[in-house]
Amino acid sequence: MADTPESITVDEVMIREVASAALPGSRDEVLQILKTKHISGVPIVKDGELAGIVTRTDLLKHPEEEQIAMLMTRNPVTISPDKSIVDAARVILEKKIRRLPVVEDHSLMGIITIADIVGAIARLNITSPISGYIGNNVVSVWSDTPIVVVGAIMDLADVKAVPILDSNLDLLGVVSDKDLISASAIEDRTEMSSMSAGSDDDAWTWESLRDTMSLYYSVSKIKLPNSPVKEILKHKGEPETAVLSSQVSDCARKMKRNRMDQLPVISSERKLLGLLRDKDLLRAIT
């Protein structure tokens, strides 16, 4: 009997060996996991139980925060391993998240992501065209835009990826928040704060003298480079694309094979028509 979305359980497709971080911990540990494992979120555990989750977006939105406890989303939405991928897809779309920790008896058993569900969709042979599932809110940027500005644009527009266009409006590729994290670096600097030892509120103390103590402290933050965003595309090759008539499972296979979160949809003249995001494909099974 052929697989159906309802017959595929979370337990079948979830990631079991989850890269996680423990409390207390630092941002640098999470950043290293995100970069080396090429994932979008890291579960945070305490005494073996799930305490929260930190995503790429959390790091980019709070570049100066170093403590995991301050970065993480506490009490994240979870799912049990016996639920179907349809249940998981519905929760992900409803809560507008990208991953679901899989929990049983308060213990972290694994994690299921949009990519895992897309991988299941790839084998379901869904032949409907993607034209009915292309998302809106597509923000594109010029290829000479500095990477740090692209990061700000993505933050303001609340998007995870942006198509990159040249001066002729031809598509050059797509840059995601994963690419920004890979291009980022930790910048350390020292700042000074002056603290007066005077106990009164009058700035003009005896002979206009006050004892002053200078407090020096270290600040580190995630920094994006000023180089043009087209520099990121040099390492990515020719972009994979789709057309409006492309089939759902075909696009899912292309995303799975190339480990992509999004697929530009183009016309016959290679002009950008839209962006098919991996989460858009989830709507084909819900």
C-alpha positions in Angstrom: 0.0 0.0 0.0 1.3 3.4 -1.0 2.3 5.9 1.6 -0.1 8.7 2.4 0.7 11.9 4.4 -1.5 10.6 7.3 0.3 7.2 7.4 3.8 8.7 7.8 4.6 9.3 11.5 6.8 11.9 13.1 8.9 9.0 14.5 9.7 7.8 10.9 11.2 11.1 9.6 12.4 12.9 12.7 16.1 13.5 13.4 17.1 11.4 16.4 20.7 12.5 17.1 20.0 16.1 17.8 22.7 18.7 18.1 21.8 20.5 21.3 23.3 22.9 23.9 22.8 22.9 27.7 22.1 25.5 30.2 24.0 27.5 31.3 25.8 28.1 28.0 27.0 30.8 25.6 25.9 32.1 22.3 29.2 31.1 20.7 28.5 27.5 21.3 25.1 27.8 19.5 26.7 29.7 16.7 29.3 27.0 16.2 26.6 24.3 16.0 24.6 26.3 13.5 27.6 26.8 11.3 29.1 23.3 11.4 25.8 21.4 11.3 24.1 23.7 8.8 20.9 23.7 10.8 18.5 26.5 11.6 17.8 25.9 15.3 19.4 24.3 18.4 17.3 22.8 21.2 18.4 23.8 24.7 18.3 21.2 27.5 18.6 21.3 31.2 19.0 18.1 33.3 18.0 16.1 30.2 14.7 17.9 29.7 13.9 20.4 26.9 14.2 24.0 28.2 14.0 26.1 25.0 15.3 26.6 21.5 17.6 29.1 19.9 17.3 29.8 16.1 19.4 31.7 13.5 16.9 34.5 13.7 17.4 34.8 17.4 21.1 35.4 16.9 20.7 37.9 14.1 18.0 39.8 16.0 20.1 40.1 19.2 23.7 40.3 18.0 25.1 41.5 21.4 23.4 39.0 23.6 25.7 36.2 24.8 23.7 34.2 27.2 21.7 31.2 25.9 19.1 31.7 28.6 18.3 35.3 27.3 18.3 34.2 23.6 16.2 31.1 23.7 12.5 30.8 23.3 11.2 29.1 26.5 8.6 26.4 26.6 8.7 25.8 22.9 5.8 24.0 21.1 6.5 20.2 20.9 5.0 17.1 19.3 4.9 13.4 20.3 6.5 10.8 18.0 3.3 8.9 17.2 1.7 11.9 15.5 1.6 12.1 11.7 3.5 14.5 9.5 0.2 16.1 8.7 -0.2 17.0 12.4 3.4 18.3 12.5 2.8 20.4 9.3 -0.4 21.9 10.7 1.4 22.9 14.0 4.4 24.4 12.1 2.1 26.5 9.8 -0.1 27.6 12.6 2.7 28.6 15.0 4.9 30.0 12.2 7.9 28.0 13.2 10.4 25.9 11.3 11.1 23.0 13.7 9.3 20.9 16.4 11.1 19.2 19.2 9.8 15.7 19.6 9.2 15.0 23.3 8.0 12.0 25.2 7.7 11.9 29.0 9.4 15.4 29.1 12.5 14.0 27.4 13.8 15.2 24.1 13.6 12.3 21.6 14.5 14.2 18.5 13.4 17.0 16.3 11.3 17.3 13.1 11.9 20.2 10.8 10.2 21.5 7.6 13.0 19.9 5.7 12.1 16.5 7.1 8.5 16.9 6.1 9.5 18.1 2.6 11.7 15.0 2.3 8.5 12.9 3.0 6.5 14.9 0.5 9.2 14.1 -2.1 8.3 10.4 -2.0 4.5 10.9 -2.0 4.2 11.7 -5.8 2.0 14.8 -5.4 1.5 15.9 -9.0 -0.4 19.2 -8.4 1.3 22.3 -9.7 3.1 24.6 -7.4 1.3 27.7 -8.7 -1.3 27.2 -6.0 1.3 27.2 -3.2 3.7 30.0 -4.0 4.0 32.3 -1.0 3.7 36.1 -1.1 5.9 38.7 0.6 8.8 38.2 -1.7 11.6 40.8 -1.0 14.4 40.9 -3.5 17.7 42.9 -3.4 20.3 44.2 -5.8 23.5 42.2 -6.1 25.7 45.1 -5.0 23.9 45.6 -1.7 26.2 45.2 1.3 25.6 41.9 3.2 25.0 43.9 6.4 22.3 45.8 4.7 20.7 42.6 3.4 20.6 41.3 6.9 18.8 44.5 8.0 16.3 44.2 5.1 15.5 40.6 6.0 15.0 41.5 9.6 12.7 44.4 8.8 10.7 42.4 6.2 10.7 39.3 8.5 11.8 37.0 5.7 14.3 34.1 5.9 15.6 34.5 2.3 15.9 37.0 -0.5 16.4 36.6 -4.3 19.4 38.5 -5.6 18.9 40.4 -8.9 21.4 42.1 -11.2 21.0 45.5 -12.8 18.9 43.8 -15.6 16.6 42.3 -13.0 17.8 38.8 -13.9 17.9 36.3 -11.1 21.4 35.5 -9.8 20.5 33.4 -6.9 19.0 33.3 -3.4 20.6 34.3 -0.1 19.1 32.9 3.2 19.6 33.5 6.9 21.8 30.4 6.9 24.2 32.2 4.4 24.3 35.2 6.6 25.2 33.1 9.7 28.0 31.5 7.6 29.3 34.9 6.6 29.2 36.4 10.1 32.0 36.8 12.6 32.3 37.7 16.3 33.5 41.2 16.9 35.0 42.0 20.3 35.5 45.5 21.6 36.1 47.2 24.9 33.8 50.0 26.2 34.1 52.4 29.1 31.6 53.7 31.6 32.5 56.5 34.0 31.0 56.2 37.5 31.3 59.1 39.9 32.1 58.3 43.6 30.3 61.5 44.7 27.3 60.8 47.0 25.4 64.1 46.4 23.3 65.2 43.4 25.2 68.4 42.9 27.7 68.3 40.0 29.6 71.3 41.7 31.1 69.7 44.7 33.8 71.3 46.9 36.4 73.0 44.6 34.5 71.4 41.6 36.3 68.1 42.3 34.7 64.6 42.2 36.3 61.2 42.4 35.6 59.3 39.2 36.0 55.6 38.6 36.2 54.3 35.0 34.7 50.9 34.4 36.0 49.0 31.4 34.0 46.1 30.1 34.1 43.8 27.1 31.3 43.6 24.5 31.1 41.0 21.7 28.5 40.9 18.9 27.7 39.0 15.7 28.9 41.2 12.8 28.0 40.9 9.2 30.5 42.1 6.5 30.1 45.2 4.4 31.1 43.3 1.2 28.4 43.1 -1.6 25.9 40.2 -1.3 27.0 38.9 -4.7 30.2 37.6 -2.9 28.1 35.0 -1.1 26.7 33.8 -4.5 30.2 33.1 -5.8 30.3 29.9 -3.7 26.8 28.7 -4.6 26.8 28.1 -8.3 23.9 28.3 -10.7 20.6 28.6 -8.8 18.0 25.8 -9.0 14.7 27.1 -10.2 11.1 26.1 -10.9 8.3 27.2 -13.1 4.6 27.7 -12.3 3.7 24.2 -13.7 6.3 22.3 -11.7 4.8 19.6 -9.6 4.8 19.6 -5.8 6.8 16.4 -5.2 9.3 17.2 -8.0 10.1 20.5 -6.3 10.3 18.7 -2.9 12.8 16.3 -4.4 14.9 19.2 -5.7 14.8 21.0 -2.4 15.8 17.8 -0.5 18.6 16.9 -3.0 20.1 20.4 -2.8 19.3 21.0 0.8 17.4 24.2 -0.1 14.9 26.1 1.9 13.4 28.0 -1.1 13.2 27.7 -4.8 12.9 30.7 -7.1 10.0 30.5 -9.6 10.9 32.1 -12.9 9.4 32.8 -16.3 10.8 31.6 -19.6 12.9 34.8 -19.8 14.4 34.0 -16.3 12.5 36.9 -14.7 11.6 36.3 -11.1 7.9 35.5 -10.6 8.0 34.4 -7.0 9.6 32.3 -4.4 8.5 28.8 -3.4 9.5 28.3 0.2 9.7 24.9 1.8 6.9 25.7 4.2 4.7 26.5 1.2 4.9 22.8 0.2 3.5 21.8 3.7 0.1 23.3 2.6 -0.1 20.5 -0.1 -0.7 17.9 2.7 -2.8 19.9 5.2 
